[in-house]
């Protein structure tokens, strides 16, 4: 009985080591790679608002020789539509390159976001500069 227990323990340890080595040598299985894949999948489903806003800005700039700064600031506001599973820190990383600026987004959208931990998909957020 003792011999069976030792053999089982050794086999379990060997299988665990093999699984850890296999997972650590696969870059596509890393947490970072999975996060990038989910980010890229979301980027493919971009909202149509950003191209429309860019087109409006281009038309306004071409129509007037003197730039209207107030109208331009309104057009330059970025709008983000929340997708399933997104967090404010993830959105912050997408727009600012840092997860630590999520409160900037929260402060700009206090009227829309009731709870920062529970974001509803489809909600449109203003992304401040």
C-alpha angles and dihedrals in degrees: 000000000000091000092054091050092052092048091050092049092049093047091048091050092048092049091048092051091048091050092049092048092048093050094045093053094051109084091189090062096053120111091241092053092049091050091050091049092053090046091051091048089054092047089059089060095056118165118252092231098082096058090045092052091048090051092050090050091050093049092047092049092049094047097056130044091202110064115233103219097194094053090044093053090052091052094046092059109113119227120204125192112211115239127203113288097012123140132199090248090053091050089047090053090050096052104026103025090238131085090210096075096069092112090063088061092043093052092050091051104039090129092056104035115065097171121021091209095054113056118177116224112243094032112134117226130193111230108210121215 
